[in-house]
Amino acid sequence: MAGRQKVSTIAPDYAYGRDAVAAFVEYIKKLRPDIEIVDQQWPKLGEPDFTAFITAQMGKKPDAVFCDVFGGDFVSFTKQATPLGYFKAIQSRLVDGGEVGTVDEAQALGADYPYGIWSDAYDPVVWGDGESEEHKAYVQHLKTAMKADYGSGWAIVGYQSIVAIAEGVKKAGSTDSDKVAKALLGSPSIRRSASAPSTPRRRKPTPASSGAKWSRIRRCRSR
């Protein structure tokens, strides 16, 4: 990229998106003062039509994009951006911190997945020979408890949280939040909820208003 490098940002228009972009801009200006932020787009959370945001951004001809559109919104965004040549225009120089380089996201997008972008994830989805016996036992216990194949990391945390709250209510003999919180101090359930590893989801993505589920594996430029 010759000359002054131009970067655009796009993120949902609420606290998380605004904070993520602000942190990125602050850091990139310190790291690379030669980079110019030429455009910022703020679609609403759950935006069904990203066309206006995509075309406005492409009009600025950025060299790269910082994106924090996530989940089903990223599926919608990508399916609308790809036919317009968005990813080709930036040569897939897009970084998304919203865990979009994942199995479920790739399944939802299929051939439309923009391979070559950079993203992150919560945990590895394929353990292979490295899976510990403790984790296998944990997964089996979870499957039995949830009467399902696998739950998402979010579902697991939610399940553990419900168990912990129920324990706190029982100990406190009350549903008063302060009493329940006090009863849960030092509780093993709270420690498990905070430290237990998330497990991968092996269910197929189901259509929803957001268009796809959360997901779990790193997708990087080398693929």
WOSULUR-V167560 format. One record per helix or strand of 2 or more residues. SS is the DSSP state (~ for helix, > for strand). FROM is the first residue (numbers start at 0). TO is the last residue. Records with the same first field share a line. If there is no record, write none. Layout:
BEGIN
SS->FROM-TO  FROM-TO
END
This chain:
BEGIN
>->5-9  35-40  63-66  93-95  117-118
~->14-30  50-58  70-81  85-88  102-111  127-129  132-145  152-171  176-182  187-194
END
